Amino acid sequence: MRCVGIISDDRIIFTDCLPWISMSGVGLSSLVLKTSIDPSLYGHVDLALKRLKLVSRRLSSTLTMWGEESRVLDRLYYKGKNQHRTSLFWRHVEEMRRFCLRIDSLDLLGILNRLRHSFYDSTSYDK
């Protein structure tokens, strides 16, 4: 099964079922004219956009909660790094903190929003 995503008014991109993951590796050779696909696929595109909007909203609330947890972990790390740095369990705390920093640097919500807005007019989205 393939999902279809519209890049602009006259171009369409064919990606796998997780378009927001595979968008970064798409080159110009994957772009085709919108008029060259069957109009019956437009309903599938609309359905995919609705699902993407739902995923975007869920991700937003999840990242909000995750951000609070990450701040608590950062505070615990700040307060205990000198006292517990030689302890074995502290290595796991440091590892989780690094993992949280990597997730934060990914900017998942920004990537997802840019993907959603790429289906519409590019001038309507401020970067």
Phi, psi and omega in degrees: 000136179241146176257153182243139176228138180268125179273313178214191184295330185242003181235147178228147178240137177257123180229176175286183188291349175245078187297331183286342176274318187270004181296325188292333183265010185273129178257181181293339180291340179276348182278136177229162178292142180297326182289347182273355177256162181291129179300342178291344178280347181298327176296323178292323177296315179298319179296319179295322178293322177296318178295321179296323178295318178297316178297321179298317179294318179294319179296322179299312180292323179294318179291331176295313178295319180297323179298321177295316178297321180295320178295323176296316178297319177298320179293318177297320178296315181299316183285332188248002187295323180285321184287321190250008188299336178269352182285150181292319182294336183291334176298323178291323177296316178297320179296317178294323178295317177297320178298317178296321179294323178293317178297319180296324181286344180289332182055056184300316181295322177296318178297315181295320178293321177296322177296313179301317183284343177288344177282345183245192180297129184291341180280349183275354183244122177271128182280000000 
